[in-house]
Amino acid sequence: MRLATVRVPGGTKAVLIEGGEAVELGYSDVGALLANPSWESELNSTGTVHAVDSLEYATLIPLPSKIICVGHNYRNHIKEMGRELPSHPTLFAKFSEALIGANDVIYLSRESQMYDWEAELGVIVGKTLRSCTEEEARDGIAGFTVINDVTARDWQNRTLQWLQGKTFEGSTPVGAHLVTLDVDTVINEGLDLSCEVNGEQVQHAVTSDLLFDPVFLVSYISKILTLRPGDVIATGTPGGVGHARNPQRYLKDGDILVTKIEGVGELRNICKSA
């Protein structure tokens, strides 16, 4: 199953994508759909039909109640950065103003000269969860999406707290789809994840290399605060980021950033100086 939030005259709509068609579901976006406890029964709606190749994607969940991100979570990236494997997840937050659509322009703020790429698997929460078991967490995952946690490294490293470099407005593409997948496939067999800049592959990994997997993360985060339908968890990035290269490399005006996850989808974003 594939769900998306698309732009239509007058706003946005949640759609169900089947084959070459996208059917409107009567909700303004996928987050609003998931807020209905019986959202799966709403997938039989027969609203306006669009051709998939005509869709303009908004960010998948425009106003999640929270966006929780994970740092240092691919074994190869941890080694690349010269760190020991952590015993607990490194968590930070992002705000909704940072989110953009799957094909939207990433505007590079003049305030930063060190925008970096971070391809990530996104987890979308489908149920209200508080201090849940891993079994409950598994059942509470609505699906998966693609995220690029584009990061202003100069701002991130101003202090020990990362937030200011992680949530620059209009910097984080999410989407295009929420895809339902077998969670064990994501964790054990793994999905191929990659990032390209101007056609050159700069990151490549398999999601089975995640140190803390999606089920563990949902359960762990739910012990801190209540997770709600539509909440977004970015599970971390693998090795190959520009900041760790020698010489270091950052996004610049005109760069084309492509982020792909096998079976989930693709982001394709042009970078432009703001």
C-alpha positions as CSV (number, residue, x, y, z in Angstrom):
1,M,0.0,0.0,0.0
2,R,1.2,3.5,-0.9
3,L,-0.2,6.7,0.6
4,A,0.8,10.3,-0.3
5,T,-0.1,13.9,0.4
6,V,-0.5,15.8,-2.9
7,R,-1.1,19.4,-3.8
8,V,-4.5,20.1,-5.4
9,P,-6.2,23.4,-6.2
10,G,-6.9,25.1,-2.8
11,G,-4.7,22.9,-0.7
12,T,-3.6,19.3,-0.2
13,K,-5.2,15.9,-0.2
14,A,-4.3,12.4,1.1
15,V,-4.3,9.9,-1.7
16,L,-4.1,6.1,-2.1
17,I,-1.9,5.1,-5.0
18,E,-2.8,1.9,-6.9
19,G,-1.0,1.3,-10.2
20,G,-1.1,4.4,-12.3
21,E,-3.9,6.1,-10.3
22,A,-4.1,8.1,-7.1
23,V,-7.5,8.3,-5.3
24,E,-8.4,11.1,-3.0
25,L,-9.3,9.8,0.5
26,G,-11.2,12.8,1.9
27,Y,-8.5,14.0,4.3
28,S,-6.2,17.0,3.8
29,D,-3.0,14.9,4.3
30,V,-1.7,11.6,5.4
31,G,-1.2,12.8,9.0
32,A,-4.9,13.8,9.2
33,L,-5.8,10.3,7.8
34,L,-3.7,8.5,10.4
35,A,-5.3,10.5,13.2
36,N,-8.5,8.5,12.6
37,P,-8.1,5.4,14.7
38,S,-10.0,3.4,12.0
39,W,-8.0,5.0,9.1
40,E,-7.5,1.7,7.3
41,S,-11.2,1.4,6.8
42,E,-11.1,4.8,5.0
43,L,-9.0,3.4,2.2
44,N,-12.1,2.3,0.3
45,S,-13.0,5.9,-0.5
46,T,-13.9,6.7,-4.0
47,G,-12.9,10.3,-4.4
48,T,-11.3,12.2,-7.2
49,V,-8.9,10.2,-9.3
50,H,-5.5,11.6,-10.5
51,A,-3.0,10.1,-12.8
52,V,0.1,9.3,-10.8
53,D,2.4,11.0,-13.3
54,S,0.5,14.2,-12.8
55,L,0.9,14.4,-9.0
56,E,2.7,17.2,-7.2
57,Y,3.8,15.8,-3.8
58,A,3.6,17.9,-0.7
59,T,5.6,16.7,2.4
60,L,4.1,13.4,3.5
61,I,3.1,14.5,7.0
62,P,2.9,18.4,7.0
63,L,2.3,18.8,10.8
64,P,3.4,15.9,12.8
65,S,3.1,16.4,16.5
66,K,6.8,15.5,16.7
67,I,9.8,14.6,14.5
68,I,12.4,12.6,16.4
69,C,15.7,11.9,14.7
70,V,18.4,9.4,15.5
71,G,22.2,10.1,15.2
72,H,25.0,7.6,15.0
73,N,22.8,4.7,14.1
74,Y,24.5,2.9,11.1
75,R,27.5,0.9,12.2
76,N,29.6,2.0,9.1
77,H,28.8,5.7,9.8
78,I,29.8,5.4,13.4
79,K,33.1,3.9,12.4
80,E,33.5,6.6,9.7
81,M,33.2,9.3,12.3
82,G,35.7,7.6,14.6
83,R,33.3,6.8,17.4
84,E,32.5,3.8,19.6
85,L,29.2,2.0,19.1
86,P,26.7,3.7,21.5
87,S,24.8,1.8,24.2
88,H,21.7,4.0,23.7
89,P,20.2,5.9,20.8
90,T,21.3,9.5,20.2
91,L,18.1,11.5,19.8
92,F,17.3,15.0,18.7
93,A,14.3,16.8,17.4
94,K,13.3,18.7,14.2
95,F,10.4,21.0,13.6
96,S,7.7,20.9,10.9
97,E,8.9,24.1,9.2
98,A,12.0,22.1,8.1
99,L,9.9,19.7,6.0
100,I,9.4,19.9,2.3
101,G,8.0,17.6,-0.5
102,A,9.7,14.8,-2.3
103,N,10.6,17.0,-5.4
104,D,10.7,20.4,-3.8
105,V,13.6,22.8,-4.0
106,I,16.0,22.8,-1.1
107,Y,16.8,26.4,-0.5
108,L,20.3,26.8,0.9
109,S,20.2,29.6,3.4
110,R,22.9,32.2,3.1
111,E,23.4,31.7,6.9
112,S,25.2,28.4,6.3
113,Q,28.1,27.4,4.0
114,M,28.1,23.7,5.0
115,Y,24.9,22.0,3.9
116,D,25.4,18.3,4.0
117,W,23.3,15.3,2.8
118,E,22.0,12.5,5.1
119,A,19.9,9.8,3.4
120,E,17.6,8.1,6.0
121,L,14.8,5.6,6.4
122,G,11.7,7.3,7.9
123,V,9.3,5.5,10.2
124,I,5.7,6.8,10.4
125,V,3.8,6.0,13.6
126,G,0.2,4.8,13.1
127,K,-1.1,4.4,16.7
128,T,-0.9,6.2,20.0
129,L,1.9,4.5,21.9
130,R,3.1,5.1,25.4
131,S,5.8,2.9,27.2
132,C,5.0,0.2,24.7
133,T,6.6,-3.2,24.2
134,E,8.5,-4.0,21.1
135,E,5.6,-6.2,20.0
136,E,3.2,-3.2,20.4
137,A,5.7,-1.0,18.6
138,R,5.9,-3.3,15.7
139,D,2.1,-3.2,15.4
140,G,2.1,0.6,15.8
141,I,4.3,1.3,12.7
142,A,2.0,2.6,9.9
143,G,4.8,2.4,7.3
144,F,8.0,3.7,6.0
145,T,9.2,6.7,3.9
146,V,12.3,8.3,2.6
147,I,14.0,11.3,4.3
148,N,17.1,13.3,3.7
149,D,18.1,15.0,6.9
150,V,20.0,17.8,5.2
151,T,22.2,19.4,7.9
152,A,23.9,22.7,8.3
153,R,27.2,21.4,9.7
154,D,28.6,24.8,10.7
155,W,25.5,25.5,12.8
156,Q,25.3,21.9,14.1
157,N,28.8,22.1,15.5
158,R,28.5,25.5,17.1
159,T,27.6,23.7,20.4
160,L,27.3,20.2,21.7
161,Q,23.5,20.4,21.0
162,W,22.7,19.6,17.4
163,L,19.3,21.1,17.0
164,Q,20.2,24.4,15.4
165,G,21.9,22.7,12.5
166,K,19.3,20.1,12.0
167,T,16.1,22.1,11.5
168,F,16.8,24.9,9.1
169,E,13.6,25.9,7.4
170,G,12.7,24.1,4.1
171,S,15.7,21.8,4.3
172,T,14.3,18.3,4.8
173,P,12.5,16.4,2.0
174,V,10.1,13.7,3.2
175,G,8.1,11.3,1.0
176,A,6.9,10.8,-1.5
177,H,5.0,7.9,-0.1
178,L,4.1,6.1,3.1
179,V,4.7,2.4,2.2
180,T,3.6,-0.6,4.2
181,L,6.4,-3.2,4.3
182,D,7.1,-6.2,6.4
183,V,9.0,-4.9,9.3
184,D,11.2,-8.0,9.6
185,T,12.3,-7.5,6.0
186,V,13.4,-3.9,6.8
187,I,15.3,-5.1,9.9
188,N,16.8,-8.5,9.0
189,E,17.1,-8.7,5.2
190,G,17.5,-4.9,4.8
191,L,16.5,-2.4,2.2
192,D,19.0,-0.8,-0.2
193,L,19.5,2.9,0.7
194,S,21.5,5.3,-1.4
195,C,22.1,9.0,-2.0
196,E,23.4,10.7,-5.1
197,V,24.7,14.2,-5.8
198,N,24.7,15.2,-9.5
199,G,24.5,11.5,-10.4
200,E,27.5,10.4,-8.2
201,Q,26.6,7.9,-5.5
202,V,27.9,9.4,-2.2
203,Q,26.1,7.1,0.2
204,H,25.1,3.4,0.1
205,A,24.0,1.0,2.8
206,V,21.4,-1.6,3.7
207,T,19.0,-0.9,6.5
208,S,20.0,-4.1,8.3
209,D,23.2,-2.2,9.3
210,L,21.1,-0.1,11.6
211,L,22.3,-0.4,15.2
212,F,18.9,0.4,16.7
213,D,16.2,-0.9,14.5
214,P,12.8,0.8,13.9
215,V,10.9,-1.5,16.3
216,F,13.4,-0.8,19.1
217,L,13.4,2.9,18.4
218,V,9.6,3.2,18.6
219,S,9.5,1.3,21.9
220,Y,12.4,3.3,23.3
221,I,11.0,6.7,22.3
222,S,7.6,5.8,23.7
223,K,9.1,5.4,27.1
224,I,10.1,9.1,27.0
225,L,6.9,10.6,25.6
226,T,3.7,9.5,23.9
227,L,4.0,8.8,20.2
228,R,1.0,9.8,18.2
229,P,-0.3,8.8,14.7
230,G,1.6,10.7,12.1
231,D,4.7,11.2,14.2
232,V,7.9,10.9,12.2
233,I,11.1,9.1,13.2
234,A,14.2,9.5,11.1
235,T,16.4,6.5,11.8
236,G,19.8,7.8,11.0
237,T,22.2,8.0,8.1
238,P,25.0,5.7,6.9
239,G,28.5,6.6,6.0
240,G,29.4,8.8,3.0
241,V,28.3,12.2,4.3
242,G,30.2,15.2,2.9
243,H,31.4,16.4,6.3
244,A,33.4,13.2,6.8
245,R,35.2,13.4,3.4
246,N,38.7,14.5,2.7
247,P,38.4,17.1,1.4
248,Q,35.0,17.9,2.9
249,R,32.2,18.5,0.5
250,Y,28.9,20.3,0.8
251,L,25.8,21.0,-1.2
252,K,25.9,24.0,-3.5
253,D,23.6,26.0,-5.8
254,G,22.4,23.8,-8.7
255,D,23.2,20.4,-7.1
256,I,20.7,17.7,-7.7
257,L,20.2,15.5,-4.6
258,V,18.6,12.1,-5.1
259,T,17.7,9.8,-2.2
260,K,16.5,6.3,-2.8
261,I,15.3,3.4,-0.7
262,E,14.5,0.1,-2.2
263,G,10.8,-0.6,-2.2
264,V,10.0,2.7,-0.6
265,G,10.7,5.4,-3.1
266,E,12.8,8.3,-4.2
267,L,13.4,12.0,-3.4
268,R,14.7,14.2,-6.1
269,N,15.6,17.8,-5.0
270,I,17.4,20.6,-6.7
271,C,19.5,22.8,-4.4
272,K,19.2,26.6,-4.8
273,S,20.9,29.4,-3.0
274,A,18.3,31.4,-1.0
